[in-house]
Amino acid sequence: MWIKICGITRYEDAIVASDLGADAIGLVFTHSPRRVAPEAIRPWVHRLSNIEKVGVFTREDPAYIVEIGEGLNLDTIQIHTRLTKGHYMLATRFKIIYAPKDYKNIRMPHVESRILIDPSMGSGNKACLHDVRSINIPFILAGGLNPDNVKDAIKNASPIGVDVSSGVECSPGIKDPELIERFIKEARS
């Protein structure tokens, strides 16, 4: 089970996620309480080598995304908006995670990507997984996951990976190492 700890704002949280076995961390560069400024993480993000670094974006200009991605040596770009021609050029430089708004009628984009399904639409609220069960393509599940519900969510939705943010926090952008550890253990049990 692929696991991403999203909304990382501090070096110590990135190290904890890596040390506990997460596959990826998410760095949010769009409007969010977990938004990080590129210049704030530049001193430490380059030190992370054993974990996939995912930049999370919504409606930002693709040229800006390239600038941030290359400047911070990101591995993957996660896009939460309708894809434009400009977004397709990102796939020549980065891996892509695409989070469509309408996951019920999902069509694969014309670019190699992983699909992220968030039935809570980024709210972090626990979402109903009823509609997710009918998706017949591999996907990463996000939205309202935490150590107490991730195991059942995986059982009910059968994703290839899970993505958590607020479910492992003690406050927005500040991760709780014990919750991260429990989340990873439950997701992989």
VENJO-V538666 format. One record per residue. N is the residue number from 0. PSI is psi as a letter, one per 20 degrees, with the letter a starting at -180 (999 if undefined). NEAR is the number of other C-alpha atoms within 10 Angstrom. Layout:
BEGIN
N PSI NEAR
N PSI NEAR
END
This chain:
BEGIN
0 p 15
1 p 16
2 p 22
3 p 26
4 o 27
5 r 27
6 k 29
7 p 24
8 i 21
9 q 17
10 g 15
11 h 14
12 h 20
13 g 25
14 g 17
15 g 17
16 g 26
17 g 20
18 h 12
19 i 15
20 j 18
21 q 23
22 h 18
23 q 22
24 q 25
25 p 24
26 o 28
27 p 24
28 k 19
29 r 17
30 o 12
31 q 12
32 i 11
33 j 21
34 p 18
35 q 19
36 p 14
37 g 16
38 h 10
39 h 11
40 i 16
41 h 13
42 h 11
43 i 13
44 h 18
45 i 13
46 i 10
47 o 14
48 i 9
49 k 13
50 q 18
51 p 17
52 o 25
53 p 25
54 p 26
55 p 22
56 q 20
57 e 17
58 j 13
59 q 15
60 p 12
61 h 17
62 h 13
63 g 10
64 g 21
65 g 18
66 g 11
67 g 18
68 g 21
69 h 13
70 h 13
71 j 19
72 l 17
73 q 20
74 h 17
75 q 22
76 p 27
77 p 23
78 p 22
79 m 20
80 r 15
81 p 14
82 p 17
83 r 10
84 h 8
85 h 11
86 h 20
87 h 16
88 h 14
89 h 19
90 i 16
91 i 11
92 h 15
93 q 19
94 q 18
95 p 23
96 p 22
97 p 25
98 n 25
99 q 22
100 h 17
101 n 13
102 i 17
103 h 13
104 l 9
105 p 15
106 q 10
107 p 13
108 r 14
109 l 8
110 q 16
111 p 14
112 r 19
113 q 20
114 p 24
115 p 25
116 p 27
117 n 25
118 i 24
119 i 15
120 l 18
121 j 15
122 i 12
123 i 18
124 q 16
125 p 17
126 q 18
127 p 12
128 j 16
129 g 10
130 h 12
131 h 20
132 h 11
133 i 10
134 p 16
135 k 8
136 q 12
137 p 14
138 r 22
139 p 24
140 p 26
141 r 29
142 n 23
143 j 24
144 q 25
145 r 26
146 h 19
147 h 14
148 i 15
149 h 25
150 g 18
151 h 13
152 g 22
153 g 21
154 g 10
155 h 13
156 i 18
157 l 16
158 r 22
159 i 17
160 r 20
161 q 24
162 p 24
163 q 25
164 e 26
165 h 23
166 i 26
167 k 25
168 q 19
169 h 12
170 r 12
171 p 16
172 i 22
173 o 18
174 q 26
175 o 17
176 h 17
177 h 13
178 h 17
179 g 25
180 g 18
181 g 17
182 g 26
183 g 25
184 g 15
185 h 17
186 h 22
187 j 13
188 999 8
END
